[in-house]
Amino acid sequence: MENLWRDDAAEKMVADYAASGIGRDLALRTYTTRLLGGEPRLVLHGGGNTSVKTEITDLVGDTHGVLCVKGSGWDMGTIEPAGLPAVKIAPLLKSRRLEKLSDEDMVTLLRANLIDPASPNPSVEALLHAFLPHKFVDHTHSTAILAIADQAKSREMSQELFGQKMGFVPYIMPGFALAKAAAEVFDQDPTVEGLILDKHGIFTFGATAKEAYDRMIHYVTLAEEHVTSKGRSPYTPATLPAVLASPLDIAPMLRGAVAVDKGEGRFDRMVTVFRATPDILDFVNAAEVENMAARGVSTPDLSIRIKTGPMVLPAPAKEDLAGYRAVIDARVAAFAADYTEYFRSNDARDEVRRVMLDPMPRLTLVPGLGMFGHGRTYKDATIAVDVGEMWIEAARDAESVGRFEPVSRPDLFDLEYWSLEQAKLAGARPKPFTGQIALVTGGAGAIGAAIVKAFVAEGAHAVVLDLEGEKAAAVAREAGNGSIGIASDITDPASVRAAFEKTVETFGGVDIVVSNAGAAWESPIATMDDALLRRSFELNFFAHQTVAQNAVRIMKAQKTGGALLFNASKQAVNPGAKFGAYGLPKAATLFLSRQYALEHGADNIRVNAVNADRIRSGLLNDEMIANRAAARGLSVKEYMGGNLLGLEVTAEDVARAFVHQALAERTTADVTTVDGGNIAAAMR
């Protein structure tokens, strides 16, 4: 592994932070923490931690010896000094005399001794850092080290490879007991330069940031070279179907199968992210893949991300896609049953009250295709495939030098159902559309952008379709939550199909589709150019049909229902003079929504429409508003508030109506009027 320390870069960081009052120790700690955190083979998504022992003067001028240790929620790759909260070290050292200390009391001890009470919680391994006497301490979950630690004879292999330079700590769950055990191993031989933690990772330490970092890179490199020197492949290639299905074929089926069924048509959905690399394909295409997956995760903290390990599917043949969904369902049911038994048997070991997490897999391996990650958010699903890659590397390397034997299931359970993790989960409150994908056409316009923002605010990941791709991307960026923008001409069926395929490629499927795009042309009906009317029908009717066909195709594959919503118009029920080119296709689209509601209620697809009027947008711009107001002898305010409530209706009002329809689990074939009150346009 390359040593990335650079004297000039380190000194520049010291100088940069000095300008804001950050001392040399903390600046160098930040520098090497980023070096470690930027390498996924060492640290991934919150794993690992670092510390420095230094002095800090508080607000009243008292100077304290402190441990600055990585705080909860900070990513080592991008950490700032604020992510290394300072804890008074004397009380931490004193705690070593205790016989035991519960996890909750340990957190209390750490928080009670923070210099800044607003700091994040210090790492749960802060006491281990404190009990080691060195100024700088580094901890990673190196995949190469795990190839050594995940062995039945890990101690012997570690001693053979590292000699007396590294101490060895038997597996103990993180917390007070591990901190004491690690300190005792160090005390037995204070000349060691680091510690190998069985089934867990590696600690290195030193008098300087560079020394601790250099040692980490040195011992990880020794492990990497050991793996490489063996040079044997642990796999036997499996036989695959002649013609494989594609990831796009099976992603919606898989995503639907891993959704948690809450009963009566309700589901907690998950985002599904696909990844395939040469290393992933080598692993999933091996005859041994199911056996390897069944052995568990390479380090216990991965249980928080991918539970007890991956689910494995058979390779999907293109010719039997219809039957493959039943195979997926059976495998998911078997995984869930196994996980439920894992919880039941391990939960029964004591009297602690625990709540079982959902039993669905978070990582799925598919021979011939690659790997799918599942999570309640796009971030969680991406983390699942990220850690899946590192799990594959660690498992492969362990098997190449011996036999992959990670932590036992009871030990895994203790960490997955750790009281501190349970407390985090209990505090998490998903939003109504968490895990759902909302696609909005015409998403870069005023109404479309408001719809996108409204759904994202309620937890959805949005897909913004618009003819102008850059504007769609800008709306997606502003909305956030991993939303994406796609350039799409919705009057072109191939373009619409491609946009839905991109949606599946990114998120695994779609749950809410708002067919919003449209445009109005003004012309007397009797003298209207035939080409104009046909053009309007292409955009204001046939495009809605194309969008709906694609939405239903994916929703039916998922089997979790969905919401198909149409932006109709007041013109659909209350035509205006010279707007027949707009009103006629909109009237057809209104009835299109009812046809879909009629034919797909049995698929739990709810189909509704919003009937809006006088909304400032591309259809009704400032110039048109001024002209219409003047023609009626009204002010702009009077014209825009020309309804029973006397209030202007906004794009945000329309967006809220669509959100309401998507939330209305027992409503379909509805038309919601958003116009401030217009009796002539009211539905019966």
PEGI-V631164 format. One record per helix or strand. SS is the DSSP state (h for helix, s for strand). FROM is the first residue (numbers start at 1). TO is the last residue. If there is no record, write none. Layout:
ss=SS from=FROM to=TO
ss=SS from=FROM to=TO
This chain:
ss=h from=7 to=18
ss=h from=24 to=37
ss=s from=49 to=57
ss=s from=63 to=71
ss=h from=76 to=78
ss=h from=81 to=83
ss=s from=84 to=88
ss=h from=89 to=97
ss=h from=103 to=112
ss=s from=114 to=114
ss=s from=122 to=122
ss=h from=126 to=131
ss=s from=136 to=140
ss=h from=143 to=149
ss=h from=154 to=165
ss=s from=166 to=169
ss=h from=176 to=188
ss=s from=194 to=197
ss=s from=201 to=206
ss=h from=209 to=230
ss=s from=237 to=237
ss=s from=244 to=244
ss=h from=247 to=258
ss=s from=260 to=263
ss=s from=266 to=268
ss=s from=271 to=275
ss=h from=278 to=284
ss=s from=286 to=286
ss=h from=289 to=294
ss=h from=300 to=306
ss=s from=311 to=313
ss=s from=317 to=317
ss=h from=318 to=347
ss=s from=363 to=366
ss=s from=370 to=375
ss=h from=378 to=401
ss=h from=409 to=416
ss=h from=419 to=427
ss=s from=437 to=441
ss=h from=446 to=457
ss=s from=461 to=466
ss=h from=469 to=479
ss=s from=484 to=487
ss=h from=493 to=507
ss=s from=512 to=515
ss=s from=523 to=523
ss=h from=530 to=558
ss=s from=562 to=567
ss=h from=570 to=572
ss=s from=579 to=579
ss=h from=580 to=603
ss=s from=605 to=612
ss=h from=622 to=631
ss=h from=636 to=640
ss=h from=651 to=663
ss=s from=671 to=674
ss=h from=679 to=681
